[in-house]
Amino acid sequence: MCAIVGIVQLDPRERVGDVRLKRMRDVLHHRGPDGAGLWIEGPVGLGHRRLAIVDVAGGHQPMANEDQTVWIVFNGEIYNHAELRPELEARGHRYRTRSDTETILHLYEEEGERCVERLRGMFAFAVWDRTRRRLLLARDRLGIKPLYYARTDRELLFASEIKALLAASPIRAEFNEAVLPEYLATRFVAGEETFFRGIRKLLPGHTLSWSLADGFRERRYWRLPVTTDDSPVELQERASHLRTRLEGAVRSYLMSDVPLGLFLSGGLDSSGLAALMAPMVKEPIRTFSVGFTEREANELPYARLAASSVGAEHREVIVSPEQFFKTLPRLIWHEDEPLAFDSSVPLYFVSRLAQEHVKVVLTGEGADELFLGYPWYRVSLWNERLGGPYWRLVPQMLREKVSGVIKRLPNPVRRYAERSFLALHPGPRGLFYENFAVFPEALQRTLVRDKGILTARDPYAVGLRCFTEHSGGILERMSHADLQTYLVELLMKQDQMSMAASVESRVPYLDHELVEHVVTIPSQYKLHGWQTKAILRESLRDLVPREILTRKKMGFPVPLGRWLRGPYRSVVEEFVLGPRTLQRKLFQPSELMRLVEEHRTGTRNHAVRLWLLVNLEVWQRIFLDGEDPALLRRSVSLPAS
């Protein structure tokens, strides 16, 4: 796990300055505290910071091939590099290290841009081919490792985090206001754009190349399967096949020359990994969990149960509300964009705990999207089934009257009725996206002052495009979309919060060969009646304690609503209703006051909405106003009097 940066001047007569490249590299010190490297040759410069995991003594970067005609900077892990090495040595390549970085180099020499198609793992890398005067940028299939870039008329810049691009100047931090509706609806920005005007993501499963002769070329080298395996195979047999594949993925992901552990939430996904991992290592596995003092937000008893069942060496950390809010500005700086999920904060604290004992952790990220673990899959399926006859048989005028009645119902009846087919429009936009939007389009129309922003683009465009790619039913299509949008944001949270503590996180459920198998399993084997993840539960039935197999999903809960209503309502007053926020003229003050007042009195729970608004303002103060995150800690962490 490392950080990569680079500059390529489009005019070959120009030269990259070392001071500028070092500034880009060293702002990412947290991603690689074990070492730093720099290579500059005329119009090209590559920089690297290293967190040493494999071949600790060797493996320094930037790295060159035998005759120094190809150079690379690489972030990630290639789990099949030991399998590829004999083949490459047989073709005459002479290895000087044991690192997976060198395998990418030699594979590129043999297969060029298509080398990515043979790599199994998580990666973001840049290769400079001196002979062809060509740059190749590549990102792994699922988007586990980040890679950002910016193009001007003079140069191409790239980096593992946005802050490194900003450190390069003349890239200026400007708010890309066009993404605001999508952020308000979904919490994040899918697709290539970011919150910064002119800064883009390289999409998962893509490469981007540049040469003076050919210019810029982007290629998608991998796609999720879009069909299902409808062969008549029983659940138990499918579960057995899944177990074998999952065991193989976990075994591969244990590759390391340094200590490793596991983030353990006490849910099915991480508990299953613990049970699979324990017999594969010599020592007791090291597990790490995080919780809060509030009962409704504490999964620690389940984590202890899972740890005890496999004989793990278990450690925990409790996060206080003061710690939560005090750390928030720094974590927004680390993530470069507003935090989509409040669970990012406890993830950072458990990463910091893990860093005291290990350098690598396994996590259960990705299982919910693969095995239909989220509540919205179940809700959307039943809304589609019940809504079909309703929309077909009930006249539209009557449906509108029913919808009007629902709006006048008392809470919490209204909250559930609004999520039902009685109040929804048919199709993926109504059933899925609008139904689970934080700020649905109707609410955005009353909140956002500039109506032109709202009409400029569809906030669900990327998700809807992914949804329609698949040929299956609503569940297959929802999963297909989530794996390319929602999950990518979760992976950025996972990467940047763990790297903020200099810890590498690995995601065995997202081994691409396992993913290619699981996405073809029909949805009835995943969502069985009201039971989510049915096939995963069956495959782990003899390994995971029964209490965990049958428990209700909590999903890293944070008691945010209670805090913002009570002791930390001053955070809302400052960052949602404060004068600096209102001066930006993004939102209607009266609508902001309504949200705050309804939440304060308990009329409605607007915790997630207020979280997005708070994050957006803190992000603007840090990146647009240039305020030091350390100075923001006081106004964020002071409890209300």
C-alpha positions as CSV (number, residue, x, y, z in Angstrom):
1,M,0.0,0.0,0.0
2,C,1.5,3.2,-1.1
3,A,1.0,6.6,-2.7
4,I,1.8,7.4,-6.3
5,V,2.1,10.8,-8.0
6,G,3.4,12.0,-11.4
7,I,3.6,14.8,-13.9
8,V,3.9,14.5,-17.7
9,Q,4.6,17.6,-19.7
10,L,2.8,17.4,-23.0
11,D,5.6,19.4,-24.6
12,P,8.7,17.2,-24.7
13,R,10.9,20.3,-24.4
14,E,9.6,21.1,-21.0
15,R,11.1,19.7,-17.7
16,V,9.4,18.6,-14.5
17,G,10.5,20.5,-11.4
18,D,11.7,18.3,-8.5
19,V,10.4,20.7,-5.8
20,R,6.9,20.6,-7.2
21,L,6.9,16.8,-7.6
22,K,8.3,16.3,-4.0
23,R,5.5,18.6,-2.7
24,M,2.9,16.3,-4.4
25,R,4.6,13.2,-3.0
26,D,5.1,14.3,0.5
27,V,1.6,15.6,1.2
28,L,0.8,11.9,1.0
29,H,3.3,10.9,3.7
30,H,0.5,9.1,5.7
31,R,0.0,6.6,2.9
32,G,3.7,5.6,2.9
33,P,5.8,6.5,6.0
34,D,8.4,3.7,5.3
35,G,10.1,5.4,2.4
36,A,10.0,7.8,-0.6
37,G,11.3,7.8,-4.1
38,L,11.5,10.2,-7.1
39,W,12.5,9.8,-10.7
40,I,12.6,12.7,-13.2
41,E,13.7,12.6,-16.8
42,G,13.0,15.8,-18.8
43,P,9.2,16.1,-19.2
44,V,8.3,13.1,-17.0
45,G,8.4,12.8,-13.3
46,L,7.2,9.9,-11.0
47,G,7.0,10.0,-7.2
48,H,6.3,7.4,-4.6
49,R,5.7,6.9,-0.9
50,R,6.0,3.4,0.5
51,L,4.2,1.4,3.1
52,A,6.4,-1.7,3.0
53,I,4.3,-4.9,2.9
54,V,6.0,-7.4,0.5
55,D,9.7,-7.6,0.1
56,V,10.3,-5.0,2.8
57,A,14.1,-4.8,2.1
58,G,13.6,-4.5,-1.7
59,G,10.7,-3.2,-3.7
60,H,11.7,0.5,-3.6
61,Q,10.0,2.7,-6.2
62,P,10.0,4.2,-8.7
63,M,11.3,0.9,-10.1
64,A,12.7,0.2,-13.5
65,N,13.1,-2.9,-15.6
66,E,16.5,-4.4,-16.5
67,D,17.6,-1.9,-19.0
68,Q,15.7,1.1,-17.5
69,T,13.5,1.5,-20.6
70,V,10.3,1.1,-18.5
71,W,9.6,2.8,-15.1
72,I,6.7,2.2,-12.7
73,V,5.0,3.6,-9.6
74,F,2.5,1.2,-8.1
75,N,0.0,1.3,-5.2
76,G,-1.7,-2.0,-4.2
77,E,-1.1,-5.7,-4.0
78,I,-0.9,-8.3,-6.8
79,Y,-1.9,-11.6,-5.2
80,N,-1.0,-13.8,-8.2
81,H,2.5,-12.3,-8.8
82,A,4.2,-15.5,-7.5
83,E,2.3,-17.5,-10.1
84,L,3.2,-15.1,-12.9
85,R,6.9,-14.9,-12.0
86,P,8.1,-18.4,-13.3
87,E,6.5,-17.7,-16.7
88,L,8.2,-14.3,-17.0
89,E,11.5,-15.7,-15.9
90,A,11.2,-18.4,-18.5
91,R,10.8,-15.6,-21.1
92,G,14.2,-14.3,-20.0
93,H,13.3,-11.6,-17.5
94,R,15.8,-11.3,-14.6
95,Y,14.2,-10.4,-11.2
96,R,16.2,-8.2,-8.8
97,T,13.5,-8.2,-6.0
98,R,10.7,-10.4,-4.6
99,S,8.2,-7.6,-5.1
100,D,4.9,-7.7,-7.1
101,T,5.9,-4.4,-8.5
102,E,8.6,-6.0,-10.6
103,T,6.1,-8.5,-11.9
104,I,3.9,-5.7,-13.3
105,L,7.0,-4.3,-15.1
106,H,8.0,-7.5,-16.8
107,L,4.4,-8.3,-17.7
108,Y,4.0,-4.9,-19.3
109,E,7.2,-5.6,-21.3
110,E,5.6,-8.8,-22.6
111,E,2.0,-7.7,-23.1
112,G,1.8,-3.9,-23.0
113,E,-1.4,-2.4,-21.9
114,R,-3.1,-5.8,-21.8
115,C,-1.0,-6.7,-18.8
116,V,-3.8,-5.5,-16.5
117,E,-6.0,-8.3,-17.7
118,R,-3.8,-10.9,-16.0
119,L,-3.4,-9.2,-12.7
120,R,-5.3,-10.5,-9.7
121,G,-5.5,-8.0,-6.9
122,M,-6.0,-4.3,-6.1
123,F,-3.9,-1.7,-7.9
124,A,-3.4,1.7,-9.3
125,F,-0.2,2.2,-11.2
126,A,1.6,4.4,-13.7
127,V,4.1,3.0,-16.3
128,W,6.3,5.3,-18.3
129,D,7.6,3.6,-21.4
130,R,10.8,5.5,-22.4
131,T,11.1,3.8,-25.8
132,R,7.5,4.6,-26.9
133,R,7.4,7.9,-24.9
134,R,4.1,6.7,-23.5
135,L,2.4,6.9,-20.2
136,L,-0.1,4.2,-19.0
137,L,-2.4,4.7,-16.0
138,A,-4.4,1.7,-14.7
139,R,-6.9,1.1,-12.0
140,D,-8.1,-2.3,-10.7
141,R,-11.4,-3.8,-11.7
142,L,-13.6,-2.9,-8.7
143,G,-12.0,0.4,-7.8
144,I,-10.3,-0.7,-4.6
145,K,-7.4,1.6,-5.1
146,P,-7.9,5.3,-6.0
147,L,-6.4,7.2,-8.9
148,Y,-7.1,10.8,-9.7
149,Y,-5.9,13.0,-12.6
150,A,-6.0,16.5,-14.0
151,R,-5.3,17.6,-17.6
152,T,-4.4,21.1,-18.6
153,D,-3.3,22.3,-22.0
154,R,0.3,21.9,-20.9
155,E,0.5,18.8,-18.7
156,L,-1.1,15.7,-17.1
157,L,-0.9,15.2,-13.4
158,F,-2.0,12.1,-11.5
159,A,-2.0,11.0,-7.8
160,S,-3.5,8.6,-5.3
161,E,-5.3,11.5,-3.6
162,I,-6.7,14.8,-4.8
163,K,-4.7,16.8,-2.3
164,A,-1.5,15.9,-4.1
165,L,-2.9,17.4,-7.3
166,L,-3.8,20.6,-5.5
167,A,-0.3,20.7,-4.0
168,A,1.1,20.8,-7.5
169,S,-0.5,24.1,-8.4
170,P,-1.5,25.7,-10.7
171,I,-4.5,23.4,-10.1
172,R,-6.9,25.5,-8.1
173,A,-9.5,24.2,-5.6
174,E,-12.8,25.2,-7.2
175,F,-16.1,23.7,-6.3
176,N,-17.7,21.7,-9.1
177,E,-21.2,22.8,-8.2
178,A,-22.7,20.6,-11.0
179,V,-22.3,17.6,-8.7
180,L,-24.3,19.1,-5.8
181,P,-27.7,17.5,-6.7
182,E,-26.0,14.0,-7.0
183,Y,-24.3,14.5,-3.6
184,L,-27.5,15.5,-1.9
185,A,-29.4,12.6,-3.4
186,T,-26.9,9.7,-3.1
187,R,-24.2,11.1,-0.7
188,F,-21.4,10.8,-3.3
189,V,-20.4,11.4,-6.9
190,A,-20.4,8.4,-9.2
191,G,-18.6,8.4,-12.5
192,E,-15.5,10.4,-13.4
193,E,-16.2,13.7,-11.8
194,T,-15.2,14.9,-8.3
195,F,-16.1,17.8,-6.1
196,F,-13.2,19.7,-7.7
197,R,-13.6,21.3,-11.1
198,G,-11.0,19.9,-13.5
199,I,-10.1,16.9,-11.3
200,R,-11.3,13.5,-12.4
201,K,-11.2,9.8,-11.3
202,L,-9.9,7.1,-13.4
203,L,-12.8,4.7,-13.4
204,P,-12.5,1.1,-12.1
205,G,-11.5,-1.4,-14.8
206,H,-10.1,1.3,-17.0
207,T,-6.7,2.4,-18.3
208,L,-5.7,5.8,-19.6
209,S,-2.7,6.2,-21.9
210,W,-1.0,9.2,-23.4
211,S,1.7,9.7,-26.0
212,L,2.7,12.6,-28.2
213,A,1.8,10.5,-31.2
214,D,-1.6,9.2,-30.1
215,G,-2.8,11.7,-27.6
216,F,-5.1,10.5,-24.8
217,R,-6.8,7.1,-25.0
218,E,-9.1,5.5,-22.4
219,R,-10.0,1.9,-22.5
220,R,-12.3,-0.3,-20.4
221,Y,-10.6,-3.6,-19.9
222,W,-13.1,-5.4,-17.6
223,R,-16.8,-5.5,-17.1
224,L,-19.1,-7.2,-14.6
225,P,-20.9,-10.2,-16.1
226,V,-24.5,-9.3,-17.0
227,T,-26.1,-12.7,-17.2
228,T,-27.1,-15.2,-14.5
229,D,-26.4,-18.9,-14.2
230,D,-29.9,-20.5,-14.2
231,S,-28.7,-24.1,-14.2
232,P,-30.8,-26.4,-11.9
233,V,-28.3,-26.5,-8.9
234,E,-29.6,-26.7,-5.4
235,L,-28.7,-24.1,-2.7
236,Q,-26.5,-26.5,-0.8
237,E,-24.3,-27.3,-3.8
238,R,-24.0,-23.7,-4.8
239,A,-23.0,-22.8,-1.2
240,S,-20.4,-25.5,-1.3
241,H,-18.9,-24.1,-4.5
242,L,-19.0,-20.6,-3.0
243,R,-17.2,-21.8,0.2
244,T,-14.4,-23.3,-1.9
245,R,-13.9,-20.1,-3.9
246,L,-14.1,-17.9,-0.8
247,E,-11.5,-20.0,1.0
248,G,-9.2,-19.6,-2.0
249,A,-9.6,-15.8,-2.0
250,V,-8.9,-15.5,1.7
251,R,-5.8,-17.7,1.4
252,S,-4.5,-15.5,-1.5
253,Y,-5.1,-12.3,0.4
254,L,-3.0,-13.4,3.3
255,M,0.2,-12.7,1.2
256,S,2.4,-10.5,3.4
257,D,5.8,-10.1,4.9
258,V,4.5,-8.1,7.9
259,P,1.8,-8.8,10.5
260,L,-1.8,-8.8,9.5
261,G,-5.2,-8.8,11.2
262,L,-9.0,-8.4,10.6
263,F,-11.6,-5.7,11.2
264,L,-14.3,-7.5,13.0
265,S,-17.8,-5.9,13.3
266,G,-19.6,-8.9,14.6
267,G,-21.7,-9.2,11.5
268,L,-21.8,-12.2,9.1
269,D,-19.3,-10.9,6.6
270,S,-16.3,-10.2,8.9
271,S,-17.1,-13.1,11.2
272,G,-17.0,-15.4,8.2
273,L,-13.6,-14.1,7.2
274,A,-12.4,-14.6,10.7
275,A,-13.5,-18.3,10.7
276,L,-11.9,-18.9,7.3
277,M,-8.7,-17.0,8.1
278,A,-8.0,-18.6,11.6
279,P,-6.9,-22.1,10.4
280,M,-4.8,-20.6,7.6
281,V,-2.2,-18.9,9.8
282,K,0.1,-20.2,12.5
283,E,-0.6,-17.6,15.2
284,P,-4.0,-16.6,16.7
285,I,-5.4,-14.0,14.3
286,R,-5.6,-10.4,15.5
287,T,-9.0,-8.8,15.4
288,F,-10.0,-5.2,15.9
289,S,-13.4,-3.7,16.6
290,V,-14.9,-0.3,17.3
291,G,-18.0,0.8,19.2
292,F,-19.8,3.6,21.1
293,T,-21.2,3.7,24.6
294,E,-24.7,4.1,23.3
295,R,-26.5,0.7,23.4
296,E,-28.2,1.1,20.0
297,A,-24.8,1.7,18.4
298,N,-22.7,-1.0,19.9
299,E,-22.0,-4.3,18.1
300,L,-19.0,-5.2,20.4
301,P,-20.7,-8.2,22.1
302,Y,-21.1,-9.9,18.8
303,A,-17.6,-9.0,17.8
304,R,-16.3,-10.6,21.0
305,L,-18.4,-13.7,20.3
306,A,-16.9,-14.0,16.8
307,A,-13.4,-13.5,18.1
308,S,-13.8,-16.0,20.9
309,S,-15.2,-18.6,18.5
310,V,-11.9,-18.6,16.5
311,G,-9.5,-18.0,19.4
312,A,-8.5,-14.5,18.2
313,E,-6.3,-12.0,19.9
314,H,-9.0,-9.3,20.1
315,R,-8.8,-5.6,20.8
316,E,-11.5,-2.8,20.9
317,V,-11.8,0.9,20.9
318,I,-14.7,3.0,22.1
319,V,-15.3,6.4,20.3
320,S,-16.7,9.2,22.4
321,P,-18.9,11.9,20.7
322,E,-16.2,14.5,21.5
323,Q,-13.5,12.3,19.7
324,F,-15.9,11.8,16.8
325,F,-16.5,15.5,16.1
326,K,-13.0,16.6,17.0
327,T,-11.6,14.3,14.3
328,L,-14.1,15.1,11.6
329,P,-12.3,18.1,9.9
330,R,-9.0,16.1,9.7
331,L,-10.8,13.1,8.2
332,I,-12.5,15.3,5.6
333,W,-9.0,16.6,4.7
334,H,-7.9,12.9,4.3
335,E,-10.8,12.0,2.1
336,D,-10.5,15.2,0.0
337,E,-14.3,15.3,-0.4
338,P,-17.2,15.4,2.1
339,L,-17.6,12.2,4.1
340,A,-20.5,10.3,2.5
341,F,-20.9,8.0,5.5
342,D,-20.6,8.7,9.2
343,S,-19.1,5.3,9.6
344,S,-15.9,6.7,8.2
345,V,-15.0,8.2,11.6
346,P,-15.2,4.9,13.6
347,L,-13.4,3.2,10.7
348,Y,-10.5,5.6,11.2
349,F,-10.3,4.9,15.0
350,V,-10.3,1.2,14.5
351,S,-7.6,1.6,11.8
352,R,-5.5,3.6,14.3
353,L,-5.9,0.9,16.9
354,A,-4.9,-1.8,14.3
355,Q,-1.8,0.2,13.3
356,E,-0.3,-0.3,16.8
357,H,-0.2,-4.0,16.1
358,V,-0.3,-4.8,12.4
359,K,0.2,-3.2,9.0
360,V,-2.4,-5.1,7.0
361,V,-6.1,-5.9,7.8
362,L,-8.8,-7.9,6.0
363,T,-12.3,-6.4,5.8
364,G,-15.7,-7.6,4.8
365,E,-16.4,-4.8,2.3
366,G,-18.3,-5.8,-0.8
367,A,-20.4,-8.7,0.6
368,D,-23.6,-6.6,0.9
369,E,-23.6,-5.6,-2.7
370,L,-22.7,-9.1,-3.9
371,F,-25.1,-11.1,-1.7
372,L,-28.0,-8.5,-1.5
373,G,-27.5,-7.7,2.2
374,Y,-28.9,-4.2,2.3
375,P,-32.5,-3.6,3.4
376,W,-33.2,-1.6,0.1
377,Y,-33.0,-4.8,-2.0
378,R,-35.7,-6.5,0.0
379,V,-37.9,-3.3,0.1
380,S,-37.5,-2.7,-3.6
381,L,-38.3,-6.3,-4.6
382,W,-41.6,-6.3,-2.6
383,N,-42.5,-2.8,-3.8
384,E,-42.1,-4.0,-7.4
385,R,-44.1,-7.2,-6.8
386,L,-47.0,-5.5,-5.0
387,G,-46.8,-2.3,-7.0
388,G,-47.2,-4.0,-10.4
389,P,-50.9,-4.8,-10.0
390,Y,-51.5,-1.5,-8.1
391,W,-50.1,0.7,-10.8
392,R,-51.7,-1.4,-13.5
393,L,-55.2,-1.6,-12.1
394,V,-55.7,1.6,-10.0
395,P,-56.5,4.8,-11.9
396,Q,-53.8,7.5,-11.7
397,M,-56.3,10.0,-10.2
398,L,-57.0,7.6,-7.3
399,R,-53.3,6.9,-6.8
400,E,-52.6,10.6,-6.5
401,K,-55.4,10.9,-3.8
402,V,-53.8,8.0,-1.9
403,S,-50.4,9.7,-2.1
404,G,-51.9,12.9,-0.7
405,V,-53.4,11.0,2.2
406,I,-50.0,9.5,3.0
407,K,-48.5,12.9,3.3
408,R,-50.9,13.8,6.1
409,L,-50.3,10.6,8.1
410,P,-48.6,10.9,11.5
411,N,-45.0,9.7,12.1
412,P,-43.8,6.9,12.0
413,V,-46.6,5.5,9.8
414,R,-46.0,8.2,7.2
415,R,-42.3,7.3,7.0
416,Y,-43.0,3.7,6.1
417,A,-45.9,4.5,3.8
418,E,-43.8,7.0,1.9
419,R,-41.4,4.1,1.1
420,S,-44.1,1.9,-0.2
421,F,-45.5,1.3,-3.6
422,L,-48.5,3.4,-2.6
423,A,-46.4,6.6,-2.8
424,L,-43.8,5.6,-5.4
425,H,-43.6,5.8,-9.2
426,P,-42.8,2.6,-11.1
427,G,-39.4,2.0,-12.6
428,P,-35.8,2.1,-11.1
429,R,-35.9,5.9,-10.6
430,G,-38.9,5.8,-8.3
431,L,-38.5,2.3,-6.7
432,F,-34.8,2.5,-6.0
433,Y,-33.1,5.8,-6.4
434,E,-35.7,8.4,-5.4
435,N,-37.1,6.1,-2.7
436,F,-33.7,5.9,-0.9
437,A,-32.3,9.3,-1.8
438,V,-31.2,11.4,1.2
439,F,-32.6,14.6,-0.5
440,P,-35.1,13.4,-3.1
441,E,-35.6,15.7,-6.1
442,A,-38.8,17.4,-4.6
443,L,-36.9,18.3,-1.5
444,Q,-33.9,19.6,-3.5
445,R,-36.2,21.9,-5.3
446,T,-37.2,23.7,-2.1
447,L,-33.6,23.6,-0.7
448,V,-31.2,24.5,-3.5
449,R,-31.3,28.2,-4.5
450,D,-29.9,27.9,-8.0
451,K,-32.6,25.9,-9.9
452,G,-30.3,25.8,-12.9
453,I,-28.0,23.4,-11.1
454,L,-31.0,21.0,-10.6
455,T,-32.0,21.0,-14.2
456,A,-28.5,20.7,-15.7
457,R,-28.2,17.0,-15.3
458,D,-29.8,13.8,-13.9
459,P,-28.3,13.0,-10.4
460,Y,-29.0,9.3,-11.0
461,A,-27.6,9.2,-14.6
462,V,-24.6,6.9,-13.8
463,G,-26.6,4.6,-11.6
464,L,-29.4,4.3,-14.1
465,R,-27.0,3.5,-16.9
466,C,-25.4,0.7,-14.8
467,F,-28.9,-0.5,-13.9
468,T,-29.9,-0.9,-17.5
469,E,-26.7,-2.8,-18.5
470,H,-27.9,-6.0,-16.8
471,S,-30.4,-8.3,-18.4
472,G,-31.9,-9.7,-15.2
473,G,-34.6,-8.7,-12.7
474,I,-34.6,-5.8,-10.4
475,L,-32.3,-7.4,-7.8
476,E,-29.7,-8.3,-10.3
477,R,-29.8,-4.9,-11.8
478,M,-29.7,-3.1,-8.4
479,S,-26.6,-5.1,-7.4
480,H,-25.0,-4.5,-10.8
481,A,-25.5,-0.8,-10.3
482,D,-24.4,-0.7,-6.7
483,L,-21.2,-2.6,-7.4
484,Q,-20.2,0.2,-9.8
485,T,-21.3,3.2,-7.8
486,Y,-22.2,2.8,-4.1
487,L,-19.5,0.2,-3.5
488,V,-16.8,2.4,-5.2
489,E,-17.5,5.1,-2.6
490,L,-17.4,2.7,0.2
491,L,-14.0,1.5,-1.0
492,M,-12.7,5.0,-1.1
493,K,-13.8,5.4,2.5
494,Q,-12.1,2.1,3.3
495,D,-8.9,3.1,1.6
496,Q,-8.5,6.6,2.8
497,M,-9.6,6.1,6.4
498,S,-7.2,3.1,6.8
499,M,-4.4,4.9,5.0
500,A,-4.9,7.9,7.2
501,A,-3.6,5.6,9.9
502,S,-1.0,4.0,7.6
503,V,-2.7,0.6,7.4
504,E,-3.4,-1.4,4.3
505,S,-6.9,-2.9,4.0
506,R,-7.7,-5.9,1.8
507,V,-11.1,-7.0,0.6
508,P,-11.3,-10.8,-0.1
509,Y,-15.0,-10.7,-1.1
510,L,-13.9,-8.5,-4.0
511,D,-11.4,-10.9,-5.5
512,H,-12.5,-10.4,-9.1
513,E,-12.7,-14.1,-9.9
514,L,-15.0,-14.6,-6.9
515,V,-17.0,-11.5,-8.0
516,E,-17.4,-12.9,-11.5
517,H,-18.8,-16.1,-10.0
518,V,-21.1,-14.6,-7.4
519,V,-22.8,-12.0,-9.7
520,T,-24.0,-14.9,-11.9
521,I,-25.8,-16.6,-9.0
522,P,-29.6,-16.0,-9.3
523,S,-31.0,-13.6,-6.8
524,Q,-33.3,-16.1,-5.2
525,Y,-30.3,-17.8,-3.7
526,K,-29.2,-14.5,-2.2
527,L,-32.5,-13.0,-1.0
528,H,-34.7,-15.9,0.1
529,G,-38.0,-14.6,1.4
530,W,-37.0,-12.0,4.0
531,Q,-33.6,-13.5,4.6
532,T,-30.7,-11.7,3.0
533,K,-27.4,-13.3,2.0
534,A,-29.0,-16.7,2.1
535,I,-26.2,-18.5,0.1
536,L,-23.4,-16.9,2.1
537,R,-25.1,-17.9,5.4
538,E,-25.4,-21.4,4.1
539,S,-21.8,-21.6,3.0
540,L,-20.6,-20.4,6.5
541,R,-23.2,-22.2,8.6
542,D,-20.7,-24.6,10.3
543,L,-18.2,-21.8,10.9
544,V,-20.0,-18.8,12.3
545,P,-21.8,-18.8,15.7
546,R,-25.6,-19.2,15.3
547,E,-26.3,-15.9,17.1
548,I,-24.4,-14.1,14.4
549,L,-25.9,-16.1,11.5
550,T,-29.4,-15.1,12.6
551,R,-28.9,-11.6,13.9
552,K,-30.3,-8.5,12.3
553,K,-27.9,-6.3,10.2
554,M,-26.7,-3.1,12.0
555,G,-24.0,-1.9,9.6
556,F,-21.5,0.2,11.7
557,P,-24.2,2.3,13.4
558,V,-23.4,5.8,14.7
559,P,-25.7,7.5,17.2
560,L,-25.5,10.7,15.1
561,G,-29.2,11.7,15.3
562,R,-29.1,11.8,19.1
563,W,-25.8,13.8,19.2
564,L,-27.0,16.4,16.7
565,R,-30.3,16.8,18.6
566,G,-28.6,17.0,22.0
567,P,-25.1,17.8,23.1
568,Y,-23.7,18.6,19.7
569,R,-26.5,20.6,18.2
570,S,-23.9,23.5,18.1
571,V,-22.3,21.7,15.2
572,V,-25.5,22.1,13.2
573,E,-25.9,25.7,14.3
574,E,-22.4,26.6,13.1
575,F,-22.1,24.6,9.9
576,V,-25.7,24.5,8.7
577,L,-27.2,27.7,10.0
578,G,-24.0,29.8,10.6
579,P,-23.4,33.1,8.8
580,R,-20.5,31.7,6.7
581,T,-22.7,28.9,5.5
582,L,-25.6,31.2,4.6
583,Q,-23.3,33.6,2.8
584,R,-22.4,30.9,0.2
585,K,-26.0,31.2,-1.0
586,L,-26.2,27.5,-2.0
587,F,-29.4,26.8,0.1
588,Q,-32.6,28.5,1.1
589,P,-32.2,29.6,4.7
590,S,-35.8,28.9,5.6
591,E,-35.5,25.3,4.4
592,L,-32.3,24.8,6.4
593,M,-34.1,26.1,9.5
594,R,-37.0,23.8,9.0
595,L,-34.8,20.8,8.8
596,V,-32.9,21.8,11.9
597,E,-36.0,22.5,13.9
598,E,-37.8,19.3,12.9
599,H,-34.7,17.3,13.9
600,R,-34.3,19.2,17.2
601,T,-37.9,18.6,18.2
602,G,-37.9,15.0,17.1
603,T,-40.7,15.7,14.6
604,R,-38.5,14.1,11.8
605,N,-35.1,12.4,11.9
606,H,-32.9,14.4,9.5
607,A,-29.6,13.1,10.9
608,V,-28.3,11.9,7.5
609,R,-29.4,15.1,5.8
610,L,-27.7,17.3,8.4
611,W,-24.6,15.1,8.2
612,L,-24.3,15.9,4.5
613,L,-24.8,19.6,5.0
614,V,-22.3,19.8,7.8
615,N,-19.7,17.9,5.8
616,L,-20.2,20.0,2.8
617,E,-19.6,23.2,4.8
618,V,-16.5,21.8,6.6
619,W,-15.1,20.7,3.2
620,Q,-15.6,24.1,1.7
621,R,-13.8,25.8,4.6
622,I,-10.8,23.5,4.3
623,F,-10.4,23.2,0.6
624,L,-12.0,26.4,-0.8
625,D,-11.3,28.8,2.1
626,G,-7.9,27.3,3.0
627,E,-8.7,26.9,6.7
628,D,-6.5,24.6,8.7
629,P,-8.4,21.4,9.8
630,A,-6.8,21.8,13.2
631,L,-8.3,25.2,13.7
632,L,-11.8,23.8,12.8
633,R,-11.6,21.2,15.5
634,R,-12.7,23.6,18.2
635,S,-15.9,24.7,16.6
636,V,-16.8,21.2,15.5
637,S,-16.1,19.5,18.9
638,L,-17.6,21.9,21.4
639,P,-20.8,20.5,23.0
640,A,-23.8,22.8,23.2
641,S,-24.2,24.6,26.5
